[in-house]
């Protein structure tokens, strides 16, 4: 069992979000020692190129608040990385950063945006449904992964939350192949849990 911190927030004011998220990190047991001098990769949900007003993707203000909180606790480098539902190309990445309001926010908050499209295999011998995953390179290179998900409906899992958001570390259309390989809800969910466990054991989240 892991600690859970829950607070309400009625607006997208970055300073308010920063204060809430910093307190939540502390309440959940995250210390400055865990973040000090670390390369932190922020993993939002940018599944499609949509303006934040559509509420389909992680709001830039939430990412900005998280970035400020993490930096105040000692994070040395902040990188934002995501693989959307389409092809994992630089053109697609740029389209999503621009459409989701990420590029402007990242420039303001001094967050490095990933544009590279390389990936690598990560092994997970303890996996129940899947024992290896092809993962985008920034995730492999991270010291710490911070999963900034968006809660919404999902056709297969019914709801998209923290575990489902990590599916975005699989490069581009390879997600379609994984959907075909794990076509039942039960084994798709089991595969997602394997992915989350692998990242949890290899990175600080």
N, C-alpha and C positions, 0 to 999 in steps of 0.2 A: 504494500500500500504506500502511495506517495501523498505528500501534503497537497492540499488544494486551497487556493485563495480566491475568494469571490467578492467582487465589489460592483456597485452600479455606477454607470456614467451616462448622463443624459445628453451629452453633446460631443462634438469632435474638437474641443479645445485642446491643443497639443500639451500645454502646460499642465492641465488637469489630468490628462491621460498619463503623462510622464510621472506625476506624483503617485497616481494610483498603481501604475505598473511597477514602479520602484518598490513601493511598499509590499506589493504582491510578491515580487521576487524575494524580498527579505523574509516575508511570512512563509514562503514555500521552501526556505532553507538555502537560497542562493546567496553566497557570500562574495565579497570583493575579491577574496583569494581565488575563488573559482573562475573569475573573469579577468583578473589582472594580467595585462600583457598578452591576452589571448586574441586570436583571430576568430571573430564571431560572424557566422553566416546567418542572415535573416531569411527565413523561408516563408513568404506570404502565399496567399492564394491569388494568382493572376490568371485564372483559367481562360479568360477571354479578354479582349480589348474593349473594356466597358468603362465609361465614366463612373466615378465613385457613387454618384447619385443613384445608380441602378442597384446598388447594394449586392452586386454579384461577385465582387472581389474585395480583398483586404483594403480598408480605407487608408490612404496615405498618412492621415493624421495619427492613426494607431501605430503605423510603422515608425513615424517620426518620434512619437512619444516613447516607444520601446527603445529606439536608438539612443535617445537622450538619457534614458534611465540606465541603459547598459554602459554607455560611455561614462556616466557619473560614477559607476561602480568599477571602473578600471579597464573596460574593454579597449584594447589597443587598436584594433582594426575592425571596421564594420563593412561587410559585403552583403549585398542582396542578390539572391539567385533563385530562379524559378524556371521550370519547364512547363509550358502551358499544354493544352490539349492538342495543339496542332504540331506542325513540323518544328523541330528544335534547330532553328536557323537564326543567324544574327538579325535578319530582316524581321522575323516573327518576334524575336525578343524585343527589338526596338519598338515595334508596333504596340506591344503590350505595355511596355514602360510608358510610352507616350499616351496611349489611350486610357490607362488606369491612373494617370496623374502621378506616376512614380518618378519620372525623370526630373521634373522640377523640384519635387520634395527631396530627392536624393542629393541634388546639387546644393540645396539650402542646408541640409543636415550633414553634409560631408560623408555620405554613404557611397561606397564604390559599387557600381552596378556591373554585374557579370554579363559579358557579351560573348564569351567563348562558348563553344558547343562541343567540347570534348567530354568524354565520360570514361569511367573505369569500372571494373568488376569489384564488388565487395562480397566477401564470403561470409556465410552464416551457418556453420555446421549444425547449430542447434535448432535450425528452422523446422517447423512442423510441415508446412506446405511448400516452402521455397528455401533453398539453402545458398543461393547466390543472387545478387541483384546488380544490374547495370545501372550505375548512378552517375548523375552529372558531376563533373570534376570539382566544382567549388564545395560540394558537400564532402567529398573525399578529403579535401585539403583543410577543412575547418577544424579548429580546436573545439569550438562550441557551436551547436546549432540551436537557434531560437525559432520555434515553430509558431508563426503568427497566422493562425487559421481564420477562416470565415465560416460561421455556422449558417448553413442554408440547406435546402432540400437536395437530395441526390437520387437519381433514378434507381441505383442498385443498392446502396447502403441505407437509403431513406433519408439520412442526414449526413452532412459533410462537416466534420469537426477536426480535432487535432490529429487523430490517427489517419483519417482519409486524406488530409492535406499533405501528408508526407509522400503520397503517391506521386506528387509533383517533382520528386527527385529522380523519377524514371524519365529518360530522355524522350521527348516528343511523342511520335507515333508508336514508339515501343509500348506505350501504355495500352494501345489497342490490342497488341499481341498478348499482353498480360491479361487483358479482359477476356480474350478468347481462351487462353490457357486456364484461367480460373473463372469459369463462366457461371458457376453457381454462387449464390450469395454467401453460403457458408464457407466455401473454400477461398472465395475472394477476400472475405473478411479475415480468414486465417492467414492469408498471404500478407495482408496489410499489417497484421499484428507482428508477423515475422519481420517485416521491413522496419517497423517501429522499434522492435526489440534489438535488431541489429544496430540501428543508429544509436539507440540508448546506451548499448554496451560499448560502442566504439567512440562515441562522442558524448560530451556533456550537453544535456538539452535543458 
